[in-house]
Every structure is written in C-alpha cells, then in structure tokens.
Amino acid sequence: MRALVFDGTMLTLKERPRPVAEEGYAVIRVEIAGICNTDLEIKEGYMGFRGILGHEFVGTVASGPASWTGRRVVSEINFGCGECEECLLNESRHCATRRVMGILDADGAFAEYVAAPVRNLHAVPDEVKSQEAVFCEPLAAAFEILEQITVQNGQGCTVIGDGKLGLLIAQVLADAGARVCCVGRHAANLAILTNLGIETTTLDAWSGNHANSSDLVVEATGRAEGFRLAVEATRPRGTLVLKSTLAASGEIDLAPLVIDEIRLVGSRCGPFTPALRALKEHRIAVEPLVSGLFPLARADEGLSHAGTRGVRKVLVDCAGTHDTR
C-alpha cells in the first residue's frame, strides 16, 4: 500500500505492507484523512515519532470481525493495553503503555489502510458525510472540555486561537449555552464564527484590554506565546484550559497562576459519541473549515499547505474517490 512516512527528517510517499487484522483489531481502508497541527509539530520533533503520520480519518472496515466489515467508521486514536486500571476505567488515553495512532509507536492514517483496535471504532451515521466525519477526532477533543468542566448557560468564555481547533471549540461551547468570544488573527476564519452568530474579535483589537477577561479561557493558538495571552485573559479564580501541543518549549511565568488562583486544565483527546451526534444533528458546522483536499500522492504538499498562515483544515484523499486540488 502507499503511505506517507516520516523518518525524522523527511516525508516520503512509500510502499508499505498492508496491515493485518490481528486479534482484536480491524484494518480500515482509509477514505479521507485530516491534517492536524500535531502532525505539523511532529515534523518539528514533537514526540520523536517515526512512521506513518495521521490520526484523523474516516474509512471502511476491510478486514476484521464480520460484524464490522464493510462499515464506515472513525476511530479513537489511543491504543491502550486493555488490562490496566486506566483502561478498565475506560481511560485508555492515559494508559501508561498506550500507543497513539500516528503520534506514538503506531502507524497512522496517511495511507491506503490503517489498523485500529475494534474497541476504538465508531460507526458513522448515514446522515454524516465523509468530509464531515473526518472532523470527528478534533471535534471530540473540543467536546472533552465539557467532560472536564461545567459550562453554565450564559457563561462568558474566551477562545484564543481561530485555527481549526479553535473554531470547533468556539462552536461547541456556544452549543453548550456559553457566551463565547473567539480571538484570532485571521479575518476569514473569524468570519465563519460571525456568520454562525458567535462573537469574534481580532487579536490587535483585544490584546491588553483586561476588561475582556473571562471566567473561562481556552488556549488553542498552537503557538508558544498563546499561554501568556491566555493567562492574561483569565480572571482571578477563573479556569484556563490548554489545548496546544508544541514541539518547542519556552520559558513560562507561573506566578500569575498562583497570585490569581487560576485553575489550569490540560485537555487532549475526547469522546467520539457526542461529536458524532453533533455532526448528525448538524449542530456544528465543519465543512466551512476545509481549506483544501489533496490526493495521497501529494500529501506532503498538503502538509506544507496546512502550515501556511491562515489555512484551516487540509484533507488528504487516500482512496482517490474525491475531487482534489
């Protein structure tokens, strides 16, 4: 099969053996995969990953249990051992020996086929198009915030970052009843939320105005300076949720967290069930977030395009069934 392989320095389209459906696993023929900021950070050294990139995808089960064969699915990305305390508590994302698709010790979905544990699979409702279903993993990450904290109806929330994840988070919080303001650098991205009735402002207009501080702030900039901005935006005794994962680590000032008694919440992967339900019910707009669709043969170009300032979600057609640029 063809796959986009990262060797620590270069991305190369190579021929790789098609994965085999081992006990408890299914092999999925990938239809569409999405490029995430984490993929871009891996290219810069994040997690030291080597192998096939990609962890956001939708596809059809090609082999595995008969009850799953032929079904269109998405998959959770953390492969837990299934036996430790975390896994038994349905917290495999925190399994000490977990592998993570396209991120840690497990090949990913920028390929014609990918293997995943059957327990990680979720059937895609017929009402959800594949170009919507491919957003399930990042949308689930947005829904994880609602698993971690209680959002009150009408509560003021600030989302810092108007990239693909920030746009999803702003919609999820608004759908939960919060009064959201998204802060960003890109007018075209902010316009997507404005058209959905969600308040937005540019970073230049917002920066330094402490009257804009909120009880709940979500940092989703994907940039090192995002933490400082988010701390400044959080009211004393407020909650700051961190979403960015970065290869580079910089100096951070923790004193304001102590002085202002700010609650800090790290937030990563999330539940697929509410994400799929929201897509089925058309409560979250994802198609306006698509900035391009590249064939698998040019997936490396897709990753370069995804790293361009202002670009939102770039997709990879791994099956050759869609019109690509």
C-alpha positions in Angstrom: 0.0 0.0 0.0 1.1 3.6 -0.4 1.7 5.6 2.8 3.3 8.9 3.8 6.2 8.1 6.0 8.2 10.4 8.3 11.8 9.3 9.0 12.6 12.1 11.5 13.7 14.5 8.7 11.7 13.9 5.5 8.2 13.0 4.5 8.2 10.4 1.7 5.5 8.5 -0.1 6.5 4.9 0.1 5.2 1.4 -0.4 4.5 -0.3 2.9 3.0 -3.7 3.7 -0.7 -3.6 4.2 -1.5 -4.0 7.9 -3.0 -7.3 9.1 -6.1 -7.6 11.3 -4.6 -9.2 14.4 -6.8 -10.4 17.2 -9.0 -7.6 18.5 -8.0 -5.3 15.5 -9.6 -4.2 12.3 -8.0 -3.0 9.1 -9.7 0.1 7.6 -9.4 1.3 4.0 -8.9 5.0 4.6 -11.2 7.3 2.6 -10.2 10.7 3.9 -7.6 11.8 6.5 -7.3 15.2 8.1 -4.1 17.1 8.7 -3.8 18.3 12.3 -1.5 20.8 13.9 0.0 17.9 15.9 1.2 16.4 12.5 3.0 19.7 11.8 4.6 19.7 15.2 5.8 16.1 14.8 7.7 17.3 11.7 9.4 19.7 14.1 10.3 16.9 16.6 7.3 16.6 18.8 7.1 13.1 20.5 10.1 11.9 18.4 7.7 9.9 16.2 8.9 7.9 13.2 6.4 6.2 10.8 3.2 6.9 9.0 1.6 10.2 10.1 -2.1 11.0 10.5 -4.7 10.3 13.2 -7.9 12.0 11.9 -9.7 9.8 9.3 -12.8 8.1 8.1 -12.9 4.9 6.2 -14.4 1.5 5.6 -13.5 -1.7 7.5 -11.8 -4.0 5.0 -10.9 -6.9 7.4 -11.5 -7.9 11.0 -14.7 -9.1 12.8 -17.5 -9.9 10.4 -19.9 -7.5 12.4 -17.7 -4.6 11.4 -16.6 -5.5 7.9 -17.9 -3.1 5.3 -19.0 -0.5 7.8 -17.9 3.2 7.5 -16.1 4.1 10.7 -13.9 6.6 12.6 -11.5 5.5 15.3 -10.3 6.8 18.6 -6.5 7.2 18.5 -5.2 5.9 21.8 -4.4 2.2 21.8 -4.4 1.1 25.5 -3.3 -2.3 26.8 -6.9 -3.1 27.8 -5.9 -4.5 31.2 -4.5 -1.7 33.4 -6.6 0.3 35.8 -6.9 3.2 33.4 -8.1 1.0 30.6 -10.6 -0.8 32.8 -12.0 2.6 33.8 -12.4 3.5 30.1 -9.4 5.9 30.3 -7.1 4.3 27.7 -5.9 7.7 26.7 -3.9 7.6 29.9 -2.7 4.0 29.8 1.0 4.1 30.7 1.8 1.7 27.8 -0.5 3.2 25.3 0.3 3.6 21.6 -1.2 6.6 19.7 -2.1 6.4 16.1 0.4 8.4 14.0 1.9 10.0 17.1 3.4 7.3 19.4 4.5 3.8 18.3 1.6 3.2 16.0 1.3 3.9 12.3 -1.2 6.5 11.2 -3.8 7.2 8.5 -2.0 9.0 5.8 -2.1 5.7 3.9 -4.4 3.5 1.9 -5.0 1.3 5.0 -4.7 1.7 8.8 -5.1 -0.8 11.7 -7.0 0.1 14.9 -8.4 -1.8 17.8 -12.1 -2.8 17.3 -12.9 -1.3 20.7 -11.8 2.1 19.3 -14.2 2.1 16.3 -17.4 4.1 16.0 -19.8 3.6 13.1 -20.5 6.7 11.2 -24.3 7.5 10.8 -25.6 7.6 7.2 -26.6 11.2 7.7 -22.9 12.3 8.2 -20.9 12.8 5.0 -17.3 11.6 5.0 -15.9 15.1 4.7 -17.8 15.8 7.9 -16.9 12.6 9.7 -13.2 13.2 9.2 -13.6 16.0 11.8 -14.8 13.6 14.5 -11.4 13.3 16.3 -10.7 17.0 16.6 -14.4 17.7 17.4 -14.2 15.1 20.1 -11.2 17.0 21.5 -13.4 20.1 21.7 -16.1 18.2 23.5 -13.6 17.0 26.0 -13.8 20.4 27.6 -17.4 19.8 28.5 -16.3 16.5 30.2 -13.7 18.3 32.3 -15.6 21.4 33.4 -19.2 22.5 33.9 -20.2 25.3 31.5 -23.0 27.4 32.8 -25.7 28.8 30.4 -24.7 32.3 29.5 -21.3 32.0 31.0 -18.7 34.2 29.4 -15.9 32.3 27.6 -12.9 33.4 25.6 -11.3 31.1 23.0 -7.9 32.3 21.9 -7.0 31.0 18.5 -9.0 30.9 15.3 -7.4 27.9 13.7 -9.3 24.7 13.0 -9.5 23.5 16.6 -10.3 27.0 18.0 -13.2 27.3 15.5 -14.6 23.9 16.7 -14.1 24.7 20.4 -16.0 28.1 20.0 -18.9 26.3 18.3 -19.0 23.5 21.0 -19.0 26.0 23.9 -21.7 28.1 22.2 -23.8 25.0 21.6 -23.5 24.3 25.3 -25.0 27.7 26.1 -21.9 29.7 26.8 -21.5 33.3 25.6 -18.4 32.9 23.5 -15.9 35.4 22.1 -13.2 34.0 19.8 -9.9 36.0 19.5 -7.8 35.5 16.4 -5.6 36.9 13.7 -7.4 35.9 10.5 -10.5 37.7 9.3 -11.6 34.9 7.1 -11.5 32.4 9.9 -13.3 34.7 12.3 -16.0 35.3 9.7 -17.0 31.7 9.9 -18.0 32.1 13.5 -19.5 35.5 12.9 -21.8 34.0 10.3 -22.9 31.5 13.0 -23.8 34.2 15.4 -20.7 33.8 17.6 -18.8 36.9 18.7 -15.3 37.4 17.5 -12.5 40.0 17.7 -9.0 40.4 16.3 -6.0 39.9 18.5 -4.9 43.5 17.8 -8.2 44.9 19.0 -8.4 42.6 22.0 -4.8 42.4 23.3 -4.1 44.2 26.5 -7.7 45.1 27.3 -8.2 43.5 30.7 -11.9 44.4 30.7 -12.2 41.5 28.2 -11.0 38.9 30.8 -13.3 35.8 31.3 -14.0 33.2 33.9 -13.3 30.5 31.3 -10.5 30.8 28.8 -9.4 28.2 26.2 -6.0 28.5 24.7 -5.9 26.9 21.2 -3.4 29.1 19.4 -0.8 26.4 18.6 1.8 29.0 19.4 4.3 29.3 22.3 3.0 32.8 23.1 -0.5 31.6 23.5 -0.1 30.6 27.1 0.9 34.2 28.2 -2.1 35.6 26.3 -4.4 33.1 27.9 -3.2 33.8 31.4 -3.7 37.5 30.9 -7.2 36.8 29.7 -8.3 34.7 32.7 -9.9 36.4 35.6 -8.7 35.7 39.2 -10.1 32.3 40.3 -11.0 31.6 36.7 -10.3 28.4 34.7 -7.8 28.2 31.9 -8.0 25.2 29.5 -4.8 24.4 27.5 -5.2 22.7 24.1 -2.0 23.4 22.2 0.7 20.8 21.9 4.1 22.2 20.8 7.4 20.7 19.8 9.3 23.7 21.2 9.2 24.5 24.9 9.8 28.1 26.1 10.0 29.8 29.5 6.7 30.4 31.1 5.8 32.6 34.1 3.7 30.5 36.6 3.5 33.3 39.2 0.2 34.8 37.8 -1.4 31.3 38.2 -0.6 31.3 41.9 -1.3 35.0 42.5 -4.7 35.0 40.7 -5.5 31.4 41.9 -6.2 30.3 38.3 -7.3 26.8 37.8 -5.3 25.2 35.0 -6.8 22.3 33.0 -4.8 20.3 30.4 -7.2 19.0 27.7 -6.4 16.5 25.0 -8.5 13.8 23.3 -12.2 13.5 23.9 -15.4 11.4 23.5 -16.5 10.4 20.0 -20.2 9.8 20.7 -21.3 13.4 21.4 -19.1 14.5 18.4 -20.8 12.1 16.0 -24.2 13.1 17.4 -23.5 16.8 16.9 -22.4 16.1 13.3 -25.5 14.0 12.7 -27.8 16.8 14.1 -25.9 19.5 12.1 -25.2 21.4 15.3 -21.6 22.1 14.4 -20.5 23.5 11.0 -17.4 21.8 9.8 -17.4 22.0 6.0 -16.6 25.7 6.0 -13.4 24.8 7.8 -12.0 22.9 4.8 -9.2 24.8 3.1 -8.1 22.1 0.6 -8.2 18.4 -0.4 -5.0 16.8 -1.7 -4.5 13.3 -3.2 -2.4 10.9 -1.2 0.3 11.1 -3.8 0.7 14.8 -2.9 0.1 14.5 0.8 3.4 16.1 1.6 2.3 19.2 -0.3 -0.9 19.1 1.8 1.1 19.2 5.0 3.1 22.2 3.7 -0.1 24.0 2.7 -1.6 23.2 6.1 1.3 25.0 7.8 0.6 28.2 5.8 -0.7 31.1 8.0 -4.5 31.4 7.9 -5.1 27.9 6.4 -7.7 25.9 8.2 -8.3 22.1 7.7 -6.5 20.4 4.9 -7.7 16.9 3.9 -6.0 14.0 2.2 -7.9 11.8 -0.2 -6.4 8.4 0.5 -8.8 6.4 -1.7 -8.8 8.5 -4.8 -12.5 9.0 -4.8 -12.8 12.7 -4.4 -12.1 15.8 -6.5 -8.7 17.2 -5.3 -6.8 20.3 -6.0 
